[in-house]
Amino acid sequence: MTTDPNATLPESLLADLVESAPDALLVVDAQGRIAFANRMAEQLFGYEASELCGSPIERLIPERIRTLHVEHRARFLAQPRTREMGATAIDLVAVRRDGNEFPVEIRLSPLGSGARRFVAAAVRDVTDRRHMVRVLHAAQAEAERANVAKTRFLATASHDLRQPLQTLQLLNAALRRRVSDAEARELLAREREAVDAMTGLLNSLLDVSRLEAANIQPRIEEFGVEGLFEALRNEFGAIAEARSLEFSVTAVVARGLRTDRTLLRQLLENLVGNAIKYTEAGSVRLACRADGDGLMMTVTDTGIGIPASRLDRIFDEYYQIGQSGHYGVGLGLAIVKRIAALLDLGVAVQSEPGRGTEFRISIPPALVTQAAKPEPASAPASAAAAAGAVILLVEDDAAVRGATELYLRAIGHTPIATASRAEAESVLAAGGRRPDLIISDYHLGGGETGVDAIVSVRKQMGRTLPALLLSGDTSTALRQHADLPACRILSKPVDVEQLSSAIAGSLS
């Protein structure tokens, strides 16, 4: 190999290079006649070089566009410059000796000057590449169709699978309140564990599927940290108490956030739920403190802890640490990771086996507002404190309606069970006891929603009756109703302690 810049290649070698080039090379004079064609041009077009030389270049162009090509050639000669054709938006075609057309890309370069002007054209057959592009476009279109079908399936599966689980949870809770035999109560306790496990698995699978399908777009709103934490205190207080755990919630900052409240709450719910699940004794603490101009939220437990060798894998899908006695498929922390990425939050973990774990959620300054937006937060209340209420139930699924009615009676309330908005209106118009609270499913059939029922009943009664809106729908459609006054939205299947706490909070 020579490094002498003044060295020249032998003419024979240059000729061999041109003849052996991977592209068809043509040289065309100013009158559009082919002056040179290499071996690849012979192979590509099916002519001998002697047949091509002297022929007009339009011989290699489909007849229907030859006149147009003459115009293009004239414009190029008027302003000659190196250019590439057919690589982007314009589809170019050439024609072989046998009349078959094929797609090409062409690179043009002007040669010579004055009367001895030529154009060098490098021609490449892109049939295989165009075929691959078509295959990829078809695959993309099919993937998009599959994604739409998947989204439809998730919405349907979410509602249809959550309904029987909700029925099982309510029937189990009602039976536990009526059965006194120790052995029967033990069996019911085991049944509840299995139902809770199925609920957790279903929720995790559907949630991670939605995140994978990119079916979630953050709904940005401004809200206070204290209100969010109070809602989590109410949600998990009874659950932690049932496991004899101390659950504390501390927000030592008076700041607000601008992010998706529902997704952030789901992230924290997964962390707090995991902490309670894997803590046999001691405490679980949810806290928020200032971290420079940002915020740091922490979930700390005194549970079993995580070995250092496994900390880098706990956010992987379907990864489980391996402790026995706990149901799950290892999706809870994977969902946390995906939501954090969606909301631009940082996630870190520190743990020591046998001593506990702390998860830290760092919230950047861009998402923090200096003044928290005031929002009403219902104080935690026990179900017993609000016992004896009249509750209007609107639920079109007969099994869920019957189970909910039994459970409400079991915890001391008087339910008025209806299957639709019209039936609820009819029952109220007939007189009798006036309800203190509305509990409605979101999907009521016939295109009606629980929102329609709540708004209608409130109008009929002439006041803003507190309401709980329950839904097994995983779509983001419910978010438009997040600001419905005096209405709390709960996702099915609703844990019975959470439902009791929500009822008590709404009635307090």
ZAMARGU-4260 file (C-alpha; in steps of 0.2 Angstrom, whole numbers, plus 5000, padded with zeros to 4 digits):
<rodrens>
0) 5000/5000/5000 | 5007/5017/4995 | 5007/5032/5006 | 5015/5044/4993 | 5002/5057/4989
5) 5011/5060/4972 | 5010/5042/4967 | 4998/5038/4952 | 4989/5021/4949 | 4992/5012/4933
10) 4979/5015/4920 | 4976/4996/4919 | 4972/4995/4937 | 4960/5010/4936 | 4951/5002/4921
15) 4949/4986/4931 | 4942/4996/4946 | 4929/5004/4935 | 4924/4987/4927 | 4923/4978/4944
20) 4913/4992/4953 | 4898/4985/4962 | 4886/4997/4953 | 4882/4999/4935 | 4892/5013/4929
25) 4887/5023/4913 | 4894/5039/4905 | 4882/5049/4895 | 4887/5063/4883 | 4878/5080/4882
30) 4867/5074/4868 | 4861/5059/4880 | 4871/5046/4871 | 4879/5032/4881 | 4898/5033/4879
35) 4903/5020/4892 | 4895/5005/4901 | 4905/4993/4913 | 4902/4975/4916 | 4889/4977/4930
40) 4879/4988/4918 | 4879/4974/4905 | 4873/4962/4919 | 4860/4974/4926 | 4852/4979/4909
45) 4855/4963/4899 | 4864/4972/4885 | 4882/4970/4878 | 4892/4986/4881 | 4894/4987/4862
50) 4875/4988/4861 | 4873/5001/4874 | 4887/5013/4868 | 4880/5026/4856 | 4862/5022/4861
55) 4852/5036/4869 | 4851/5034/4888 | 4832/5034/4887 | 4834/5016/4880 | 4835/5011/4898
60) 4820/5021/4904 | 4802/5014/4903 | 4794/5021/4887 | 4780/5030/4897 | 4792/5042/4905
65) 4805/5044/4892 | 4799/5062/4887 | 4800/5067/4905 | 4817/5060/4907 | 4823/5070/4892
70) 4817/5086/4902 | 4826/5081/4918 | 4842/5078/4908 | 4841/5095/4900 | 4839/5103/4917
75) 4853/5094/4925 | 4865/5099/4911 | 4859/5117/4913 | 4865/5116/4932 | 4876/5101/4934
80) 4881/5095/4951 | 4883/5079/4960 | 4866/5073/4966 | 4858/5057/4972 | 4841/5051/4965
85) 4828/5039/4971 | 4836/5037/4988 | 4822/5046/4997 | 4804/5051/4991 | 4806/5049/4972
90) 4804/5031/4966 | 4814/5029/4950 | 4813/5014/4938 | 4823/5007/4924 | 4820/4994/4911
95) 4830/4979/4906 | 4832/4972/4888 | 4818/4959/4891 | 4806/4973/4896 | 4805/4970/4915
100) 4805/4986/4925 | 4815/4987/4942 | 4817/5001/4955 | 4834/5010/4955 | 4844/5023/4964
105) 4856/5034/4954 | 4870/5045/4958 | 4875/5058/4945 | 4891/5067/4944 | 4896/5080/4930
110) 4912/5076/4920 | 4922/5088/4908 | 4918/5105/4902 | 4913/5115/4887 | 4909/5104/4872
115) 4916/5089/4881 | 4904/5088/4894 | 4898/5071/4901 | 4888/5064/4915 | 4893/5049/4925
120) 4879/5039/4932 | 4881/5025/4945 | 4865/5014/4945 | 4860/5002/4958 | 4846/4989/4958
125) 4836/4992/4974 | 4822/4978/4971 | 4827/4968/4987 | 4828/4984/4998 | 4811/4990/4992
130) 4804/4973/4995 | 4811/4973/5013 | 4804/4991/5016 | 4787/4984/5010 | 4788/4969/5022
135) 4793/4981/5036 | 4779/4993/5033 | 4767/4978/5032 | 4774/4972/5049 | 4772/4989/5057
140) 4754/4990/5051 | 4751/4973/5058 | 4759/4977/5074 | 4748/4993/5075 | 4732/4983/5072
145) 4738/4970/5085 | 4741/4985/5097 | 4723/4991/5094 | 4716/4974/5097 | 4727/4972/5112
150) 4720/4988/5119 | 4702/4982/5116 | 4706/4966/5124 | 4714/4974/5140 | 4699/4985/5142
155) 4687/4970/5140 | 4697/4958/5150 | 4700/4970/5164 | 4681/4973/5167 | 4675/4955/5164
160) 4689/4947/5175 | 4688/4959/5189 | 4669/4957/5191 | 4669/4939/5197 | 4684/4943/5208
165) 4675/4957/5216 | 4660/4945/5219 | 4672/4933/5227 | 4680/4946/5239 | 4663/4953/5244
170) 4655/4936/5247 | 4671/4930/5257 | 4670/4946/5268 | 4652/4944/5271 | 4654/4926/5276
175) 4668/4930/5288 | 4657/4941/5297 | 4643/4928/5299 | 4653/4912/5303 | 4659/4909/5321
180) 4666/4891/5319 | 4685/4892/5320 | 4689/4879/5307 | 4677/4888/5295 | 4684/4905/5298
185) 4701/4897/5295 | 4695/4890/5278 | 4688/4907/5273 | 4704/4916/5278 | 4714/4904/5266
190) 4701/4908/5253 | 4703/4926/5255 | 4722/4924/5253 | 4719/4915/5236 | 4707/4928/5230
195) 4718/4942/5235 | 4733/4934/5226 | 4722/4932/5210 | 4717/4950/5211 | 4736/4956/5213
200) 4741/4945/5199 | 4727/4951/5187 | 4731/4969/5192 | 4749/4967/5189 | 4747/4958/5172
205) 4735/4971/5165 | 4745/4986/5171 | 4761/4980/5164 | 4752/4976/5147 | 4745/4993/5146
210) 4762/5001/5149 | 4770/4990/5136 | 4756/4994/5124 | 4760/5013/5127 | 4742/5015/5131
215) 4744/5027/5145 | 4747/5046/5142 | 4751/5056/5158 | 4737/5068/5163 | 4746/5082/5171
220) 4738/5092/5185 | 4743/5101/5200 | 4740/5094/5217 | 4746/5094/5235 | 4758/5081/5242
225) 4748/5081/5259 | 4731/5076/5250 | 4740/5062/5240 | 4748/5055/5256 | 4731/5057/5266
230) 4723/5046/5253 | 4736/5033/5254 | 4735/5033/5273 | 4716/5030/5272 | 4719/5016/5259
235) 4732/5006/5268 | 4729/5010/5286 | 4716/4996/5289 | 4726/4984/5279 | 4742/4987/5289
240) 4732/4986/5305 | 4725/4969/5300 | 4743/4963/5299 | 4747/4971/5316 | 4759/4983/5308
245) 4762/5001/5312 | 4759/5012/5296 | 4764/5030/5297 | 4763/5044/5284 | 4773/5060/5285
250) 4774/5074/5273 | 4785/5087/5280 | 4784/5099/5265 | 4771/5111/5260 | 4773/5110/5242
255) 4763/5104/5227 | 4767/5093/5212 | 4763/5095/5193 | 4762/5077/5186 | 4750/5063/5184
260) 4742/5060/5201 | 4734/5044/5197 | 4750/5036/5190 | 4761/5043/5205 | 4748/5036/5217
265) 4749/5019/5208 | 4768/5019/5209 | 4767/5023/5228 | 4753/5010/5230 | 4764/4996/5223
270) 4778/5001/5234 | 4768/5002/5250 | 4758/4987/5246 | 4774/4977/5243 | 4781/4984/5260
275) 4766/4978/5269 | 4766/4961/5260 | 4784/4957/5265 | 4784/4964/5282 | 4779/4952/5296
280) 4782/4963/5311 | 4786/4981/5314 | 4782/4996/5303 | 4780/5003/5286 | 4783/5022/5284
285) 4779/5033/5269 | 4787/5050/5270 | 4791/5065/5259 | 4805/5078/5262 | 4813/5092/5253
290) 4828/5087/5242 | 4836/5103/5236 | 4823/5111/5225 | 4815/5094/5222 | 4807/5082/5233
295) 4811/5064/5240 | 4798/5052/5243 | 4803/5036/5253 | 4794/5020/5257 | 4803/5011/5272
300) 4799/4995/5280 | 4806/4983/5293 | 4803/4968/5283 | 4813/4953/5276 | 4825/4964/5266
305) 4834/4961/5249 | 4851/4953/5247 | 4863/4965/5239 | 4867/4953/5225 | 4849/4954/5219
310) 4845/4973/5220 | 4850/4976/5202 | 4837/4964/5196 | 4822/4967/5207 | 4814/4979/5194
315) 4815/4966/5180 | 4798/4959/5174 | 4794/4942/5182 | 4809/4942/5194 | 4805/4936/5211
320) 4817/4936/5226 | 4811/4918/5230 | 4803/4920/5248 | 4790/4907/5250 | 4773/4910/5256
325) 4770/4925/5245 | 4759/4925/5229 | 4765/4935/5214 | 4773/4935/5197 | 4786/4949/5200
330) 4778/4963/5191 | 4775/4976/5205 | 4792/4984/5204 | 4793/4982/5185 | 4777/4993/5185
335) 4785/5005/5197 | 4800/5007/5185 | 4790/5010/5170 | 4779/5023/5178 | 4794/5032/5185
340) 4801/5033/5168 | 4785/5039/5161 | 4784/5053/5174 | 4803/5057/5173 | 4805/5051/5191
345) 4821/5043/5199 | 4820/5027/5208 | 4833/5020/5220 | 4833/5006/5233 | 4843/5002/5249
350) 4841/4986/5258 | 4848/4974/5271 | 4842/4957/5273 | 4833/4954/5290 | 4832/4973/5293
355) 4821/4980/5280 | 4821/4990/5264 | 4819/5008/5258 | 4814/5014/5241 | 4817/5032/5236
360) 4807/5041/5223 | 4816/5057/5218 | 4805/5071/5210 | 4815/5084/5200 | 4812/5103/5203
365) 4803/5105/5186 | 4788/5095/5193 | 4787/5104/5210 | 4777/5119/5214 | 4782/5130/5229
370) 4764/5132/5235 | 4753/5116/5237 | 4736/5118/5229 | 4723/5116/5243 | 4712/5101/5241
375) 4700/5093/5253 | 4706/5077/5261 | 4694/5066/5271 | 4699/5061/5288 | 4702/5042/5291
380) 4687/5034/5299 | 4682/5017/5304 | 4667/5008/5296 | 4659/5006/5313 | 4659/5025/5315
385) 4648/5027/5300 | 4637/5011/5302 | 4619/5012/5299 | 4619/5023/5283 | 4607/5020/5268
390) 4618/5017/5253 | 4611/5018/5235 | 4619/5004/5225 | 4619/5005/5206 | 4627/4989/5198
395) 4621/4980/5182 | 4630/4964/5186 | 4618/4953/5196 | 4632/4943/5205 | 4642/4958/5210
400) 4626/4968/5215 | 4620/4953/5226 | 4637/4951/5234 | 4639/4970/5237 | 4622/4970/5245
405) 4626/4956/5257 | 4643/4964/5262 | 4635/4981/5265 | 4622/4973/5276 | 4636/4963/5285
410) 4645/4979/5290 | 4629/4987/5296 | 4622/4998/5282 | 4606/4997/5273 | 4608/4995/5254
415) 4596/5000/5241 | 4601/4989/5226 | 4597/4994/5209 | 4603/4989/5191 | 4602/5005/5182
420) 4600/5024/5182 | 4582/5022/5178 | 4579/5010/5192 | 4588/5021/5204 | 4577/5035/5199
425) 4561/5025/5200 | 4566/5019/5218 | 4569/5036/5224 | 4553/5043/5216 | 4543/5030/5225
430) 4548/5037/5242 | 4556/5028/5257 | 4572/5031/5265 | 4583/5044/5257 | 4601/5038/5253
435) 4616/5045/5262 | 4629/5038/5249 | 4629/5032/5231 | 4640/5017/5226 | 4639/5015/5207
440) 4649/5004/5194 | 4656/5014/5180 | 4649/5003/5166 | 4631/5001/5167 | 4626/4994/5150
445) 4616/5002/5136 | 4630/5015/5134 | 4626/5023/5152 | 4639/5026/5165 | 4640/5027/5184
450) 4643/5046/5181 | 4627/5047/5173 | 4618/5039/5187 | 4627/5049/5200 | 4623/5066/5192
455) 4605/5061/5189 | 4602/5055/5207 | 4610/5071/5214 | 4599/5081/5203 | 4584/5072/5208
460) 4588/5074/5227 | 4593/5092/5225 | 4610/5090/5233 | 4628/5084/5230 | 4626/5067/5238
465) 4643/5059/5241 | 4648/5045/5229 | 4660/5031/5226 | 4662/5026/5208 | 4669/5008/5205
470) 4676/5002/5189 | 4686/4987/5182 | 4691/4997/5167 | 4709/4999/5164 | 4708/5013/5151
475) 4711/5031/5155 | 4693/5036/5151 | 4689/5038/5169 | 4702/5052/5172 | 4690/5064/5164
480) 4679/5061/5179 | 4693/5063/5192 | 4686/5081/5197 | 4668/5075/5199 | 4664/5084/5216
485) 4662/5073/5231 | 4666/5057/5222 | 4680/5045/5224 | 4685/5033/5210 | 4690/5015/5216
490) 4697/5001/5204 | 4689/4984/5205 | 4691/4972/5213 | 4691/4984/5228 | 4698/4977/5244
495) 4685/4976/5257 | 4694/4986/5270 | 4697/4999/5257 | 4679/4999/5252 | 4674/5001/5271
500) 4686/5015/5274 | 4680/5024/5258 | 4662/5022/5264 | 4667/5029/5281 | 4677/5043/5274
505) 4663/5048/5262 | 4650/5048/5276 | 4661/5057/5289
</rodrens>
